[in-house]
Every structure is written in C-alpha cells, then in structure tokens.
Amino acid sequence: MKVKFIDSLPIYEGKTKNNLLDGVGTLKTSKGKYFEGNFKNNKYHGEGVYYNINNNLIKITTFVWQMCG
C-alpha cells in the first residue's frame, strides 16, 4: 500500500497498519532528503538510512521512538 501526502508534506511509500506507517518504507521530504528503513506506529523504528538530495549517504542510525516528519 502506498500513502502519499500533498504539497510540502513528506511522501511515504511502504507498508502500513491501521492507516499508520508500519514496516519497511521510504519517507521523502519536500527538500529531497529521504529516510529508508523501518517504521512502527507512525514513528521511525529500528534501523534506517538517511540520504541527501544527491543520494549520498548521510548516516545510518537506529531509532526506537522518534516521530516521523
């Protein structure tokens, strides 16, 4: 399932559960940066990778509670 937001809000492509980001997905910002990784209950969760607008790796990180977007 794909969930897309409009205007300057992020675009999410990935798994959902109960209309929340949940599972593996990609969250892209309006500025071209994106996070690819795991989500749970609409939050970054577990391991993920940040990229900048040139698709260069920014960092690999682990989340357990930080809010998306």
Sine and cosine of phi, psi and omega as CSV:
sin_phi,cos_phi,sin_psi,cos_psi,sin_omega,cos_omega
0.00,0.00,0.67,-0.74,0.05,-1.00
-0.94,-0.33,0.71,-0.70,0.08,-1.00
-0.90,-0.44,0.84,-0.55,0.00,-1.00
-0.85,-0.53,0.64,-0.77,0.03,-1.00
-0.95,-0.32,0.36,-0.93,-0.09,-1.00
-0.95,-0.31,0.20,-0.98,0.04,-1.00
0.86,0.51,-0.77,-0.64,-0.11,-0.99
-1.00,0.02,0.10,1.00,-0.01,-1.00
-0.99,0.16,0.35,-0.94,0.00,-1.00
-0.89,0.45,0.37,-0.93,0.09,-1.00
-0.92,-0.40,0.78,-0.62,0.00,-1.00
-0.91,-0.42,0.73,-0.68,0.13,-0.99
-0.79,-0.62,0.88,-0.47,-0.01,-1.00
0.30,-0.96,-0.28,-0.96,-0.06,-1.00
-0.99,0.17,0.50,-0.86,0.06,-1.00
-0.72,-0.70,0.31,-0.95,0.08,-1.00
-0.53,-0.85,0.82,-0.57,-0.03,-1.00
0.82,0.57,0.65,0.76,0.00,-1.00
0.89,0.46,0.40,0.92,0.07,-1.00
-0.87,-0.49,0.46,-0.89,0.10,-0.99
-0.90,0.44,0.83,-0.56,-0.08,-1.00
-0.34,-0.94,0.95,-0.32,-0.04,-1.00
0.88,-0.48,-0.30,-0.95,-0.02,-1.00
-0.98,0.21,0.71,-0.70,0.02,-1.00
-0.22,-0.97,0.02,-1.00,0.03,-1.00
-0.79,-0.61,0.77,-0.63,0.02,-1.00
-0.90,-0.43,0.91,-0.42,-0.04,-1.00
-0.96,-0.27,0.70,-0.71,0.04,-1.00
-1.00,0.02,0.25,-0.97,0.03,-1.00
-0.93,0.37,-0.30,0.96,0.01,-1.00
-1.00,-0.03,0.07,1.00,0.08,-1.00
1.00,-0.09,-0.18,0.98,0.07,-1.00
-0.97,0.23,0.42,-0.91,0.07,-1.00
-0.50,-0.87,0.42,-0.91,0.04,-1.00
-0.90,-0.43,0.76,-0.65,0.02,-1.00
-0.85,-0.53,0.87,-0.50,-0.03,-1.00
0.17,-0.98,-0.52,-0.86,-0.08,-1.00
-0.98,-0.19,0.56,-0.83,0.04,-1.00
-0.75,-0.66,0.47,-0.88,0.09,-1.00
-0.52,-0.85,0.82,-0.58,0.01,-1.00
0.79,0.61,0.70,0.72,0.08,-1.00
0.95,0.30,0.31,0.95,-0.01,-1.00
-0.78,-0.62,0.47,-0.89,0.17,-0.99
-0.86,0.51,0.63,-0.78,-0.04,-1.00
-0.44,-0.90,0.77,-0.63,0.00,-1.00
0.98,0.17,-0.48,-0.88,-0.07,-1.00
-1.00,0.08,0.51,-0.86,0.05,-1.00
-0.29,-0.96,0.17,-0.98,-0.05,-1.00
-0.75,-0.66,0.71,-0.70,0.09,-1.00
-0.99,-0.16,0.64,-0.77,0.08,-1.00
-0.80,-0.60,0.48,-0.88,0.09,-1.00
-1.00,-0.08,-0.09,-1.00,-0.11,-0.99
-0.92,0.40,-0.31,0.95,0.04,-1.00
-0.99,-0.10,0.27,0.96,-0.05,-1.00
0.87,0.48,0.39,0.92,0.09,-1.00
-1.00,0.06,0.68,-0.74,0.01,-1.00
-0.88,0.47,0.78,-0.62,0.09,-1.00
-1.00,-0.05,-0.81,0.58,0.07,-1.00
-0.23,-0.97,0.39,-0.92,0.12,-0.99
-0.97,-0.26,0.73,-0.69,-0.11,-0.99
-0.55,-0.83,0.19,-0.98,0.07,-1.00
-0.82,-0.57,0.75,-0.66,0.02,-1.00
-0.87,-0.49,0.48,-0.88,0.17,-0.99
-0.75,-0.66,-0.22,0.98,-0.05,-1.00
-0.51,-0.86,-0.22,0.98,-0.15,-0.99
-0.90,0.43,0.67,-0.75,-0.02,-1.00
-0.94,0.35,0.55,-0.84,0.09,-1.00
-0.98,0.21,0.42,-0.91,0.18,-0.98
0.92,0.40,0.00,0.00,0.00,0.00
